Amino acid sequence: MAKIYAVGVGPGDPELLTRKAERILRSVPVICSPTGSAEASSYALSIVEEFLDRDRQEILTQLFPMMKKGPELEAAWQLAAEQVAERVRRGLDVAFITIGDPFLYSTFLYLYRIFRAQYPEIAIEVVPGISSINAASVAADLPLGIASDRIAILPATYEDDYLRRTLTEFDTVVLMKVSRVFDQVYGLLKELGLDRSSAFVRRVGAPEEEVVYDLSSLVGQKLDYLSLLIVRKQEIP
Ligand SMILES: C[S@@+](CC[C@H](N)C(=O)[O-])C[C@H]1O[C@@H](n2cnc3c(N)ncnc32)[C@H](O)[C@@H]1O
């Protein structure tokens, strides 16, 4: 029986793929790239392009409407799941590629839920990947945690009060999906005196990688969706 693989492809550098991920991506007949943005989908594909053979492998790009929930989105997921299930029933292994790690805020997780509930006979193997968080902390030279540090990871789109509380209570805070709300978050960091202990990291691992410590230079700019902020309060002793 064919199966589904959810393969983490790391944050951008093809050398950061695991050997397992590379082996699976070279061998499966179908590669799926499910995302909410064409930009992220082509980015994920660009990471693994050198391992693919487009003459032999089918590349299925599954784009989902950029909305949190609703019947339109649910219908899109159902259709995507059916497309994949149909291939698996024909005996074809399918690999979903996800930027970073599949179990960290990835679009694949919505499909995972549908497969587990509606297609329990299809086996799913998840292959962990190096997340953008791990790679960004190294790129910015900001370790995530030491000894008993408390680390929080959350979307920057949370309301101000919740962000303020998290920034106050944790030693390191990673703010994902920061691009659309950056100016607001910057205001909050400044108010809390944390704007100088933070780094903005864009497209880590890719040739366009950028690490910015002077956050004021980013205010009012249109920022890349593939970017995050690391706020680290303590110096490493
Ligand atoms: C839907 S989440 C996917 C996270 C991914 N599964 C991971 O393990 O890194 C998308 C968010 O991850 C972050 N991200 C993903 N790839 C990135 C990269 N190469 N550089 C910086 N941030 C990235 C950004 O905050 C982006 O808005």
The ligand as an SDF file (V2000), in Angstrom:
LIG
                    3D

 27 29  0  0  0  0  0  0  0  0999 V2000
    3.2780   28.8330    8.2200 C   0  0  0  0  0  0  0  0  0  0  0  0
    4.6950   29.1810    9.1940 S   0  0  0  0  0  0  0  0  0  0  0  0
    5.7210   27.8310    8.7870 C   0  0  0  0  0  0  0  0  0  0  0  0
    6.8000   27.5130    9.8090 C   0  0  0  0  0  0  0  0  0  0  0  0
    7.6550   26.3190    9.3850 C   0  0  0  0  0  0  0  0  0  0  0  0
    6.8810   25.1050    9.3990 N   0  0  0  0  0  0  0  0  0  0  0  0
    8.9110   26.1430   10.2370 C   0  0  0  0  0  0  0  0  0  0  0  0
    9.1150   25.0610   10.8080 O   0  0  0  0  0  0  0  0  0  0  0  0
    9.7320   27.0590   10.2740 O   0  0  0  0  0  0  0  0  0  0  0  0
    5.3610   30.4990    8.2780 C   0  0  0  0  0  0  0  0  0  0  0  0
    6.1890   31.4240    9.1170 C   0  0  0  0  0  0  0  0  0  0  0  0
    7.4200   30.7770    9.4400 O   0  0  0  0  0  0  0  0  0  0  0  0
    8.4830   31.7020    9.4360 C   0  0  0  0  0  0  0  0  0  0  0  0
    9.4520   31.2960    8.3950 N   0  0  0  0  0  0  0  0  0  0  0  0
    9.3620   30.2490    7.5810 C   0  0  0  0  0  0  0  0  0  0  0  0
   10.4500   30.1290    6.8170 N   0  0  0  0  0  0  0  0  0  0  0  0
   11.2830   31.1430    7.1580 C   0  0  0  0  0  0  0  0  0  0  0  0
   12.5790   31.5480    6.7340 C   0  0  0  0  0  0  0  0  0  0  0  0
   13.2520   30.8770    5.8060 N   0  0  0  0  0  0  0  0  0  0  0  0
   13.1380   32.6280    7.3320 N   0  0  0  0  0  0  0  0  0  0  0  0
   12.4780   33.2980    8.3030 C   0  0  0  0  0  0  0  0  0  0  0  0
   11.2370   32.9660    8.7350 N   0  0  0  0  0  0  0  0  0  0  0  0
   10.6490   31.8970    8.1750 C   0  0  0  0  0  0  0  0  0  0  0  0
    7.8610   33.0790    9.1500 C   0  0  0  0  0  0  0  0  0  0  0  0
    7.5580   33.6870   10.3870 O   0  0  0  0  0  0  0  0  0  0  0  0
    6.5980   32.7070    8.4100 C   0  0  0  0  0  0  0  0  0  0  0  0
    5.6270   33.7190    8.5140 O   0  0  0  0  0  0  0  0  0  0  0  0
  1  2  1  0
  2  3  1  0
  2 10  1  0
  3  4  1  0
  4  5  1  0
  5  6  1  0
  5  7  1  0
  7  8  2  0
  7  9  1  0
 10 11  1  0
 11 12  1  0
 11 26  1  0
 12 13  1  0
 13 14  1  0
 13 24  1  0
 14 15  1  0
 14 23  1  0
 15 16  2  0
 16 17  1  0
 17 18  1  0
 17 23  2  0
 18 19  1  0
 18 20  2  0
 20 21  1  0
 21 22  2  0
 22 23  1  0
 24 25  1  0
 24 26  1  0
 26 27  1  0
M  CHG  2   2   1   9  -1
M  END
$$$$
